[in-house]
Amino acid sequence: MIMRPGQQLLLPANPFFIWGSLLAVLMLNMLQNIGWWGRVAWAPDMLALVLVFWGVHQPRRIGIGVAFVFGLLMDVHMGGLLGQHALTYTILNFLAITIHRRLLWFSVPSQALHVLPLFFTSHLIELVMRMIGGGAFPGFLLLLAPIIEALLWPLVSVVLLSPQRRAPDPDANRPL
């Protein structure tokens, strides 16, 4: 793959780091749902954000099946309609894998603008599934969640790519 000028060459992603970050953000999502603000509509879905990130950066390791399993885990935790998060995460990860080659050519703020429609789509699917299942409309504050997730994209990119940016053998004469 041809790299953009000025783009840093990254080390391969450690599978333990990928799975550890997914499990950590799953626990964070679970704590967020039982936290002091509860299940508010504007709260960002951090697991969806990290699944999209790894779907873009490591599509062969984190695929649609992984998104489905994590969605089922969230469905069991939330105690709602079984398959709601699984369907949402599966479609979201499919769309992320679909655009991953094109998305990596853009800068990180531009990437955030490109993943914003993906997050809107995922929240819309989740809302439709909730309404079909007989749930109540959460309000228009639901529109804030995808915007917050897109605003968190640069921070997540910096944090999750930081282990890959370091040199394997740091040296004063080697710029990589």
BELGICOR-V831512 format. One record per backbone hydrogen bond with DSSP energy under -1.0 kcal/mol. CO is the residue of the C=O (numbers start at 0). NH is the residue of the N-H. If there is no record, write none. Layout:
co nh
CO NH
CO NH
This chain:
co nh
3 6
13 17
14 18
15 19
16 20
17 21
18 22
19 23
20 24
21 25
22 26
23 27
24 28
25 29
26 30
27 31
28 32
29 33
37 39
43 45
44 48
45 49
46 50
47 51
48 52
49 53
50 54
51 55
52 56
53 57
57 61
62 66
63 67
64 68
65 69
66 70
67 71
68 72
69 73
70 74
71 75
72 76
73 77
74 78
80 83
82 86
83 87
84 88
85 89
86 90
87 91
88 92
89 93
90 94
91 95
92 96
93 97
94 98
98 102
99 103
101 104
102 105
106 110
107 111
108 112
109 113
110 114
114 118
115 119
116 120
117 121
118 122
119 123
120 124
121 125
122 126
123 127
124 128
125 129
126 130
127 131
128 132
129 134
130 133
138 141
139 142
140 143
143 147
144 148
145 149
146 150
147 151
151 155
152 156
153 157
154 158
155 159
156 160
163 10
